[in-house]
Amino acid sequence: MKFTSQRKFQYTTGAISNDAWTIPTSGGVSGYLNLPKDISCQNRRHYASTTKDGTPLVFRCKVDLYLQDEDGFGLNTAVGSDFMTTLKIDGVQNNWVMKNASRKWHAARNNMFKRAGIPSKSRGAYSKEIRFNYDGANDAWLVPIDGDGNGMTQGTWDVSDIYTEADSSGFKLKLVGIGLDEETTAAATALPIGHSYLMSRVNQLSDTNIEVSEGPADLSILRGLLVESEPNDNRIHLINAEARDDQDNPPYEVLDLSDSGDVNHDITEPVELGRAVAGLGNAYGSVIVDIPFGLAKLRTTHYDSVDTDINTGGIICVEVLDIYEMEG
């Protein structure tokens, strides 16, 4: 994939709440960061969240927070000496589950078209990769601003639909958020790909060595005769206990399909990718983050200990430093 030449994007925050997280508003839209959309807009060529085979792309970015608005004005109220503004960046987990889920869903979508008799050449020019939502069925996306502080016009960014026998009206694919109990229903409005992928495969048992846990006997005569040296303490007992009981449980959450009505799991949760903090003495904060799929949820807040009632906005600048394939 050709690296983006125009790789700096500016967004307004809109009014920032005091002591509460606020979703930014830029170009008249309150929503999430969608780098593939914005890179495509300003480079006038198509960029996606994944490669053509569905391997997720990770966007390494330098994100700057400025306490001045697009006109260069700063705080309009006197604040406490400990005043600070925080930009929190949440995103998708960067692991093998999300990588494999994206690849499997790309294969499933291609098979959906194939089974319908639709050849690749009959599909949209930008339809080779899935366009995901972040955490809903109809996510709104931030609009970058131009040098005069106005929202860019941009084009159309259609999010992909999936159609199945159980859901002929179609549904979207999202990256985080509550899953679906696929033991009882196959109808969805927005399906989280990680959870759905884990629901489709044989999952690791909570005890990885169930058969081994049934033996050997602590006082096995044969094993006692086969050891190189005859212990005079309870070492054999302790070693057997170690083999049976320790380090045999996965260090990650196991999905129990018998309780698939529980659709909130670790894999459905976002993770914090980083945060930038700008203070009264330094009205600028910066952080380098890796953003899987190029989609992220940005939130801002003001704070000082005297709880000054202030909602002055700022500017967020995102510079793309690198784009690479998720390793998982």
C-alpha positions in Angstrom: 0.0 0.0 0.0 1.3 3.4 -0.9 2.0 5.5 2.2 0.0 8.6 2.6 1.7 11.8 1.4 -0.8 14.2 3.1 -0.6 12.8 6.6 -1.5 15.6 8.9 -5.1 16.2 10.0 -6.6 18.8 12.3 -9.9 18.5 14.2 -11.7 20.9 16.6 -12.8 19.6 20.0 -15.9 21.7 20.3 -16.9 22.7 23.8 -15.1 20.6 26.5 -16.9 19.8 29.7 -15.4 20.3 33.1 -15.0 17.1 35.1 -16.7 14.9 32.4 -15.5 13.2 29.2 -16.7 14.9 26.0 -16.8 13.5 22.5 -15.2 16.0 20.2 -17.2 17.9 17.5 -15.3 18.8 14.3 -16.7 19.9 11.0 -20.1 20.0 12.6 -20.1 16.3 13.5 -19.7 14.8 17.0 -18.2 11.4 16.4 -15.2 9.1 16.3 -11.9 9.3 14.5 -11.8 7.5 11.2 -8.3 7.7 9.7 -8.9 5.6 6.5 -11.8 8.0 5.6 -9.8 11.2 6.2 -6.6 9.9 4.6 -8.7 8.9 1.5 -10.3 12.3 1.4 -7.2 14.4 1.6 -5.0 12.2 -0.6 -7.8 11.6 -3.2 -7.2 7.9 -3.3 -8.6 4.9 -1.4 -7.3 3.8 2.0 -8.8 1.1 4.1 -8.7 -0.3 7.6 -7.3 -3.6 6.3 -5.4 -5.2 3.4 -7.5 -6.9 0.7 -7.3 -10.2 2.5 -8.6 -8.6 5.7 -5.4 -8.3 7.7 -5.9 -5.2 9.9 -3.7 -2.2 9.4 -2.3 -0.3 12.4 -1.9 3.4 12.1 1.0 4.8 14.2 0.2 8.5 14.9 1.5 11.5 16.8 -1.6 13.1 18.4 -1.2 16.7 19.6 -3.7 18.6 21.8 -3.7 22.4 21.8 -5.6 24.6 24.3 -6.2 27.1 21.5 -9.2 27.0 19.1 -8.9 27.3 15.3 -8.8 31.1 15.6 -5.8 31.0 18.0 -7.8 32.0 21.1 -7.2 30.2 24.4 -8.9 30.0 27.8 -11.6 32.7 28.3 -11.8 32.3 32.1 -9.3 32.5 35.0 -8.6 29.0 36.2 -6.7 27.3 39.0 -2.9 26.8 38.9 -3.4 23.0 38.5 -5.7 23.4 35.5 -5.3 20.7 32.9 -7.0 19.4 29.8 -6.8 15.7 28.9 -7.4 14.0 25.6 -8.1 10.2 26.1 -7.8 7.9 23.1 -9.6 4.5 23.2 -9.3 1.9 20.4 -9.5 -1.7 19.4 -7.4 -4.5 21.0 -4.3 -5.4 19.0 -4.2 -9.2 19.2 -4.5 -12.4 17.2 -8.2 -12.6 17.8 -9.0 -9.3 16.1 -6.6 -10.1 13.3 -8.1 -13.5 12.6 -11.6 -12.2 13.1 -11.0 -9.5 10.4 -9.6 -12.0 8.0 -12.4 -14.5 8.6 -15.1 -11.9 8.1 -13.5 -10.7 4.9 -13.5 -14.3 3.6 -17.2 -14.7 4.7 -18.2 -11.4 3.0 -16.5 -12.5 -0.2 -18.3 -15.8 0.0 -21.6 -14.0 0.5 -21.1 -12.2 -2.9 -19.9 -15.4 -4.5 -22.9 -17.4 -3.4 -25.1 -14.7 -4.8 -23.4 -15.0 -8.1 -21.9 -11.5 -8.0 -18.4 -11.3 -9.5 -15.7 -9.1 -8.1 -15.9 -6.8 -11.1 -19.5 -6.0 -10.4 -18.8 -4.7 -6.9 -18.1 -1.1 -6.0 -14.6 0.2 -6.7 -13.9 0.6 -3.0 -15.7 -2.6 -1.9 -12.7 -5.0 -1.7 -12.2 -4.3 2.0 -14.7 -4.2 4.8 -15.5 -0.7 6.3 -16.2 -1.3 9.9 -18.1 0.7 12.6 -16.3 1.4 15.9 -19.0 0.4 18.4 -22.4 0.9 16.9 -24.6 0.4 13.8 -24.6 4.0 12.6 -21.4 5.6 13.9 -20.7 9.2 13.1 -17.2 10.3 12.1 -15.2 13.4 12.9 -14.6 15.7 9.9 -11.1 17.3 9.6 -10.9 21.1 9.2 -9.1 23.1 6.6 -6.6 25.9 7.2 -9.5 28.4 7.7 -11.1 26.2 10.4 -13.9 25.0 8.1 -14.9 21.3 7.8 -13.7 19.5 4.7 -16.4 18.7 2.2 -15.2 15.0 1.8 -17.1 12.3 -0.2 -19.2 9.3 0.8 -18.0 6.7 3.3 -20.4 3.7 3.1 -20.0 1.2 5.9 -20.2 -2.4 4.8 -23.4 -4.5 5.2 -23.7 -8.2 5.7 -26.8 -10.2 4.6 -27.6 -13.7 5.9 -30.6 -16.0 5.8 -31.4 -15.1 9.4 -31.0 -11.4 8.7 -32.1 -10.4 5.2 -32.3 -6.7 6.2 -28.5 -6.7 6.8 -26.3 -5.7 9.6 -23.0 -3.9 10.2 -19.8 -5.1 11.7 -18.2 -3.2 14.6 -14.9 -3.5 16.4 -15.9 -3.1 20.1 -19.1 -3.3 22.0 -21.6 -5.8 23.3 -21.7 -9.2 21.5 -24.6 -11.3 20.3 -25.9 -14.6 21.9 -25.3 -16.7 18.8 -26.6 -19.8 20.6 -30.2 -18.4 20.4 -30.2 -15.9 17.6 -28.4 -14.9 14.4 -30.2 -11.6 13.8 -28.1 -8.5 14.6 -27.9 -4.8 13.9 -24.2 -4.4 14.6 -22.0 -7.5 15.3 -18.6 -7.2 17.1 -16.2 -9.2 15.0 -13.9 -10.4 17.8 -16.7 -11.9 19.9 -18.4 -13.4 16.9 -15.1 -15.0 15.8 -14.6 -16.7 19.2 -18.3 -17.9 19.1 -17.5 -19.6 15.8 -14.6 -21.7 16.9 -13.8 -24.4 19.4 -12.6 -22.5 22.5 -9.9 -23.5 24.9 -11.3 -25.3 28.0 -10.9 -23.7 31.3 -8.6 -26.5 32.3 -6.1 -27.4 29.6 -5.0 -30.7 30.9 -8.2 -32.4 32.1 -6.9 -35.8 31.2 -3.6 -35.2 33.0 -5.5 -34.0 36.0 -6.9 -37.5 36.5 -3.4 -38.9 37.3 -0.8 -39.9 38.1 -1.5 -41.2 41.6 0.4 -39.4 44.2 1.9 -42.6 45.6 2.4 -44.6 42.4 4.8 -47.4 43.2 6.0 -47.7 39.6 6.8 -44.0 39.3 8.6 -44.2 42.7 10.8 -47.0 41.4 11.6 -45.2 38.1 12.9 -42.0 39.7 16.7 -41.6 39.6 17.0 -40.9 43.3 14.7 -42.0 46.0 13.4 -38.9 47.8 13.0 -38.8 51.5 10.4 -36.1 51.7 7.1 -35.2 50.0 8.8 -33.9 46.8 6.9 -36.4 44.6 3.6 -35.3 46.0 4.4 -31.6 45.4 5.7 -32.2 41.9 2.5 -34.2 41.0 0.4 -31.4 42.4 2.3 -28.9 40.3 1.8 -30.9 37.2 -1.9 -31.4 37.8 -3.1 -28.1 39.2 -0.7 -25.2 38.3 -0.5 -23.3 35.1 -3.2 -25.3 33.4 -5.8 -22.5 33.2 -5.6 -20.0 30.3 -4.4 -16.5 31.4 -7.2 -15.0 29.3 -11.0 -15.0 29.6 -12.6 -18.2 28.3 -16.0 -17.9 26.5 -18.5 -20.4 27.9 -21.0 -21.2 25.1 -23.3 -22.8 27.7 -23.7 -19.3 29.0 -23.6 -17.4 25.8 -26.4 -15.1 27.0 -23.5 -13.3 28.6 -22.4 -11.1 25.7 -20.0 -8.7 27.6 -16.5 -10.1 27.5 -12.9 -8.8 27.5 -12.7 -9.1 23.7 -15.7 -6.8 23.3 -14.1 -4.0 25.4 -12.0 -1.1 24.0 -8.6 -0.4 25.4 -6.9 3.0 26.1 -4.3 3.6 23.4 -2.9 6.7 25.1 -3.7 10.2 26.4 -2.3 13.7 25.9 -2.4 16.3 28.7 -2.1 20.1 28.3 -1.7 22.3 31.4 -1.8 25.9 32.3 2.0 26.3 32.1 2.2 24.3 28.8 -0.9 24.6 26.6 0.2 21.7 24.5 0.2 17.9 25.0 1.4 15.1 22.7 1.4 11.3 22.6 2.3 8.7 20.0 -0.3 5.9 19.7 -0.8 2.8 17.5 -4.5 2.8 16.3 -5.7 -0.6 15.0 -7.9 -0.4 12.0 -7.5 3.4 12.1 -10.6 3.9 14.2 -10.6 5.4 17.6 -12.8 7.1 20.2 -11.5 10.5 21.4 -12.7 12.2 24.5 -11.6 15.4 26.3 -12.1 17.0 29.7 -11.0 20.0 31.7 -10.0 19.8 35.3 -8.8 21.9 38.2 -9.2 21.5 41.9 -11.3 24.6 42.3 -13.7 23.2 39.7 -13.8 26.2 37.4 -16.8 26.2 35.2 -15.2 26.4 31.8 -15.9 24.8 28.4 -13.3 26.4 26.1 -12.4 24.1 23.2 -9.1 23.3 21.5 -7.5 21.7 18.5 -6.5 18.1 17.9 -3.8 17.4 15.4 -3.2 13.9 14.1 0.0 13.1 12.1 0.3 9.6 10.6 3.8 8.3 11.1 3.5 4.8 9.8 0.9 2.2 8.6 1.7 -1.5 9.2 0.0 -4.8 9.3 -1.2 -6.1 12.6 0.9 -9.0 13.7 -1.3 -10.6 16.4 
